[in-house]
Amino acid sequence: MNDNKLKIGKFEFSSRLIIGTGKYANFDIMKKAHEASGAEVVTVAIRRVNFDNPDENLLNHIDKNKMTILPNTAGCYTAEEAIRTARLARELGLPDWIKLEVIGDQKTLMPDNEETLKAAKILVKEGFTILPYTNDDMVYAKKFEEAGAAAVMPLGAPIGSGQGILNPNSIKIILENAKVPVIVDAGVGTASDAAIAMELGADGVLLNTGVALAKDPVRMAKAMKLAVESGRDAFLAGRMPKKLYASASSPAEGTIK
């Protein structure tokens, strides 16, 4: 157990927070929130980028000297769509890693693990560094790892729900079995959610809506930064065991004299 930098494939970062770009009121607030978050990675939905208007192209509103862009395949419902989107990101000159997301249900936005795995196998062969978004399924997390994924990204709760970490036991099981970084993705609504994810032992947290739709996105971004850092410290420190009964904090015996 150590506190080295977050390493995903050939990429390495000091911050363990990955932040998104959607749902902000405007690009100025987005940029200020990114800066306040301390994040070094920002994820971008390639299918939703407006390439026809430079002013509306969010890629032009990201400080690429401070942040590495992580393209994602949000909005894809088949492996073929996701593969095509990843290839487009590469053609645009973006880093050759991808948050691989294939949705199986339009209402719940739950991932289609079978289609995601199909796309992952092809993209790994093409040299992409793959970070698949999946549900809290240890079996599929292992299948993604065996397929060559550089990390796995189980959801904490449904995308954009802000419900927090609904499945801590499932996340723990994935963490116990994974040999690649585990990034908790989706459902983080406030700072305590991010801290809980990190206290479980997650290697990082990816979030977007919790910051973008906060009443004060910039302040929330700073709170998320601190939560990820404190959660990581608490995990490394090791919490005290839980007890059923009280235990005096100043015992009569065994005290330092």
Steps between C-alpha positions, in 0.01 A plus 500: 500500500656828391404846384672517163351691212199368315628290210269389220688330221768741381330797669593630845338769715529655844127568535263207541196700392377488140242763409253540214381777271122466463203690646686818603312828462782635284862435405635763741351321802626169363855632472494646852362175640770299324768721652348479849478119479874459458422222251758419237262297282180623340268266314323613183206338317626502141154446350376818668779735393391779264775495239314743269524800733841572661337710775269213594768232473574416863842364402597863445403585858727247673846599621697225324822616669357397838251227414516180297188429297341159550262445205189299579238319297193634683188474289598171338261206515698240306858379489527618141401857595750504785783370281425759234496779760833389647657498156364849432661626822833360385462663157440833674843466663370436851688264734457135403314400813124479535233481766299225338129537561224301327152558638247218508187685608399853404293568813738378770824550302629174645800358311482211253795297624488250214524770231760690701715189528467436128622853423778478760657192342516668159631834624769340715628323187510839328727640770252700706530530877153393610306609810162321480197633684312209654253414773607366839562148369819330612475238225487757221767712667730198480400434137591858408835463674569174318409671171779752559322793665739738676239574769141414584235759584206358699207731568423615851139572400317572172652772280405850611286377791711648780399211725853434622663160548203263515708187463802518735522122544502440125768766455708336775480162326613653171788673678609177671521317168625767260863526399441824308386836637133527598339838435153550648291665231143640512264586783730724707284792612697669776838498671417227752417263213844554350664450840314172555613369161861577584472360854389171346836489325406628155793631300303800381160659439346625178212745533320772311139576596573537871713804418327634188152510659607619845370844600864612509693271260837659569473456877370145456793421272738608776304290751530195274875555473539504876266205546700280262822596673365446854331174402826371361687602816239329719530179297877498527487586871268207574186566702451372854288183538129549561374386841157422634559666837666817620871515572649778710721731299712565812545161673642488853761242399744501217522875470819680415677651804 
